[in-house]
Amino acid sequence: MQESSFGALVAALRGRSGRGRRRASSRSARIRRVLARPLSHSYIETVITVKNRVTEMLGVQYPIVQAPMGWIARAQLASAVSDAGALGIIETSSGQFDAIRGEIAQMRERTTKPWGVNIAQMFVRDVSEVVDFVAEQGVTFVTTSAGDPTKLTEKLKALGMTVFHVVPSLRAAQKAADAGVDGLVVEGNEGGGFKSSTGASTMVLLPLVATKIDLPLIAAGGICDGRSMAAAFALGAEGVQMGTQMVAAQESPVHENWKNLICASKETDTYLLNQQSSPAFRALKTPLAERHRNEGTVSLAYGKPEDMYYGGDFEAMLALGGQVAGRIETIRPVRDIIESTMTEFVSTMRALSERV
Ligand SMILES: Cc1cc2nc3c(=O)[nH]c(=O)nc-3n(C[C@H](O)[C@H](O)[C@H](O)COP(=O)(O)O)c2cc1C
């Protein structure tokens, strides 16, 4: 794990020096020299290749995953993420399989880079239909979420897929590890979307899981840049997943109203709703969310979801989003988000090493 945290820095040095692999004994001197140099986006793009369990399993340059999100995690966004060196994910939680089939066909046209699919078990009518669908599409990387990992893991792995399960607690992480998953997406409660009403934050959950379970971990919840990515690596992750940040990306298909709301939100502008029923979910503060914030049971949609997602009508549905909205100020292209994250990740590691 410690080895992989420094993989980016070591790879950076190898690329810059052009002399290939060197002896481990000179590693710290080399890392110090790389860290002493000024960093720019183009520098990161050309020389950083992070090598750890997550990048190896996902086949990506950067250990950054775009979160699966119903109606949002489709080809326009996911292909931009994959093309930028991270991992795009296609959603199935909307249940619109005909549309998703088309999105997957588009992924093949838009990018040659790796990408994956999420199966949000609670939200799909017929789970085995989705498994067959995903297998038919030749998908090799799947995240499973919102359901029992023992139901799908064996089947998906028998079909040759790499499987990461999304977990909100240590207990769930242990169950997924016992079910034989290849890795975990460890999701803190500050994140946007469906949550446990009593879930712990990334700061507590991630190191807890990292110290008990030896599987590659992708951290989710509260991550939007290199500073938060470095924090996740310090807590035990080898990769990060971004949800709210990607909703606000230029290539995200949602209406500008939603992107602008994220950029205008403070860190205190989310509510954990539906806490008396399962699952709870974290949504941005809108007039609709305000009216329902004190109710134990809250519906997610009050009209057609598409009217909110693509029409920007905040009365049609609650707008899912995480506390990290308070750290997102502008709508930016995906490539800029990914490259600035990697640049800041490395410079944050440098700053940390200077503080001790
Ligand atoms: C609008 C929205 C929709 C989401 N839909 C899903 C989903 O379909 N499946 C899933 O596993 N997670 C879903 N999530 C959770 C994300 O995958 C991700 O883990 C979370 O957003 C991370 O926290 P962050 O928002 O602080 O980045 C959703 C999140 C958001 C904001």
Ligand as a Chemical Component Dictionary entry (heavy atoms), coordinates in Angstrom:
data_LIG
# 
_chem_comp.id                   LIG 
_chem_comp.type                 NON-POLYMER 
_chem_comp.pdbx_formal_charge   0 
_chem_comp.three_letter_code    LIG 
# 
loop_
_chem_comp_atom.comp_id 
_chem_comp_atom.atom_id 
_chem_comp_atom.alt_atom_id 
_chem_comp_atom.type_symbol 
_chem_comp_atom.charge 
_chem_comp_atom.model_Cartn_x 
_chem_comp_atom.model_Cartn_y 
_chem_comp_atom.model_Cartn_z 
_chem_comp_atom.pdbx_ordinal 
LIG C1  C1  C 0 -26.800 12.215 -8.502 1  
LIG C2  C2  C 0 -26.203 10.984 -7.900 2  
LIG C3  C3  C 0 -26.680 9.715  -8.287 3  
LIG C4  C4  C 0 -26.097 8.553  -7.758 4  
LIG N1  N1  N 0 -26.511 7.313  -8.210 5  
LIG C5  C5  C 0 -25.821 6.184  -7.825 6  
LIG C6  C6  C 0 -26.085 4.910  -8.441 7  
LIG O1  O1  O 0 -26.921 4.773  -9.318 8  
LIG N2  N2  N 0 -25.350 3.838  -8.021 9  
LIG C7  C7  C 0 -24.383 3.957  -7.048 10 
LIG O2  O2  O 0 -23.730 2.963  -6.702 11 
LIG N3  N3  N 0 -24.111 5.161  -6.465 12 
LIG C8  C8  C 0 -24.798 6.259  -6.847 13 
LIG N4  N4  N 0 -24.469 7.479  -6.292 14 
LIG C9  C9  C 0 -23.357 7.577  -5.313 15 
LIG C10 C10 C 0 -22.060 7.804  -6.094 16 
LIG O3  O3  O 0 -21.753 6.645  -6.807 17 
LIG C11 C11 C 0 -20.814 8.186  -5.269 18 
LIG O4  O4  O 0 -20.360 7.112  -4.516 19 
LIG C12 C12 C 0 -20.980 9.395  -4.387 20 
LIG O5  O5  O 0 -21.561 10.429 -5.134 21 
LIG C13 C13 C 0 -19.619 9.812  -3.855 22 
LIG O6  O6  O 0 -19.705 10.952 -3.063 23 
LIG P1  P1  P 0 -19.488 12.464 -3.612 24 
LIG O7  O7  O 0 -20.823 12.846 -4.157 25 
LIG O8  O8  O 0 -19.091 13.205 -2.393 26 
LIG O9  O9  O 0 -18.428 12.400 -4.665 27 
LIG C14 C14 C 0 -25.066 8.665  -6.793 28 
LIG C15 C15 C 0 -24.620 9.941  -6.402 29 
LIG C16 C16 C 0 -25.163 11.088 -6.941 30 
LIG C17 C17 C 0 -24.628 12.440 -6.520 31 
# 
loop_
_chem_comp_bond.comp_id 
_chem_comp_bond.atom_id_1 
_chem_comp_bond.atom_id_2 
_chem_comp_bond.value_order 
_chem_comp_bond.pdbx_ordinal 
LIG C1  C2  SING 1  
LIG C2  C3  SING 2  
LIG C2  C16 DOUB 3  
LIG C3  C4  DOUB 4  
LIG C4  N1  SING 5  
LIG C4  C14 SING 6  
LIG N1  C5  DOUB 7  
LIG C5  C6  SING 8  
LIG C5  C8  SING 9  
LIG C6  O1  DOUB 10 
LIG C6  N2  SING 11 
LIG N2  C7  SING 12 
LIG C7  O2  DOUB 13 
LIG C7  N3  SING 14 
LIG N3  C8  DOUB 15 
LIG C8  N4  SING 16 
LIG N4  C9  SING 17 
LIG N4  C14 SING 18 
LIG C9  C10 SING 19 
LIG C10 O3  SING 20 
LIG C10 C11 SING 21 
LIG C11 O4  SING 22 
LIG C11 C12 SING 23 
LIG C12 O5  SING 24 
LIG C12 C13 SING 25 
LIG C13 O6  SING 26 
LIG O6  P1  SING 27 
LIG P1  O7  DOUB 28 
LIG P1  O8  SING 29 
LIG P1  O9  SING 30 
LIG C14 C15 DOUB 31 
LIG C15 C16 SING 32 
LIG C16 C17 SING 33 
# 
